[in-house]
C-alpha cells in the first residue's frame, strides 16, 4: 500500500511541473496546423451538431424539460472529456518515450499531464454549455456549481483508468484499438443521446440497473441534474458511493500495476 500512497505525494510535489508540461502539451499538440488549437474545439462542435440534427430534428424523442440540443450537450460534454483524456492518457508513455528513458524523470506524472491538457478544452465547453443555456433563457443558479464537482469526478475516474491502460499499452499495444472500440460502444451504452423514457426502459428494471453500473452514467446524469433537473449530488447517495468506490478501486489497482511495471518501461520502449 505504500506504493499507492506514494503516488499522490509525488503528484502533489510535482504539481508545478505537471502544470507546465500540461500547458506545453496543449500548445504543441496542434502546432504546425493553420488553425492551431482551434482544431481542439471544431471536432466536438461538429459532433454535437450532427447528433442534434439526427436525434433532435430528424428523430423526435420523448419531450425534454429543456430544448433537446441543451439536453444533448449536457451529456456529450463530459463524455468528450472522458474520451479524449482516456485516449491521450493511454498513449502517454509511448508519446513521451524519450522522458520515460530518463532515469531521473518522474514518469508517474505523465498521465496527469495529458488529462490536465484535456481539461483545458473541457472547461471551455463546460462554460460554453452554460452560455448556451443562457441563450435559450435558462440562466445559471446555485446548482451549476456542481459542474466543478462532476468535472473532478471525470478527472479522477480517467486518471485511475489511465495508470492501468498506459502501463499495459507499453507491452500490449493492441489495447489502444480495444479502448477505441470500447469508447464507440460506451457512448451508446451511456444515456447520452437517449434516456430510459426514449427506450421504454423502466428506470428501476434490471436492465436499467445494469446500464447504471457504468460509472460514466453517474457523471452524465450529474451534469443533467446540475443544469436541467436541479438536483444535488447528495440526493443520490448510493450512486455517489458506488462511483467513488469504483474510482478508488481502479486507482489503487492502477497505481500498484504502474509501480510494478515501470521498471520495465524503458527496456520495452
Buried (B, 14 or more C-beta within 10 A) or exposed (E): EEEBEEBEEEBEEBEEBBEEBBBEBBEEBBEEEEEEBEEBBEEBEEBBEEBBEEBBEEEEBEEBEBBBBBBBBBBBBBBBBBBBBBBBBBBBBBBBBEBBEEEEBBBBBBBBBBBBBBBBBBBBBBEBBBEBBEEEEBEBEEBBEBBEBBBEBBBBBBBBBBBBBBBBBBEEEEBBEBBEEEBEEBBEBBBBBBBBBBEEBEEEEEEBEEBBEBBBBBBBBBBBBBBBBEBEBEEBEEBBEBBBEBBEEBBBBBBBBBBEBBEEBBEEE
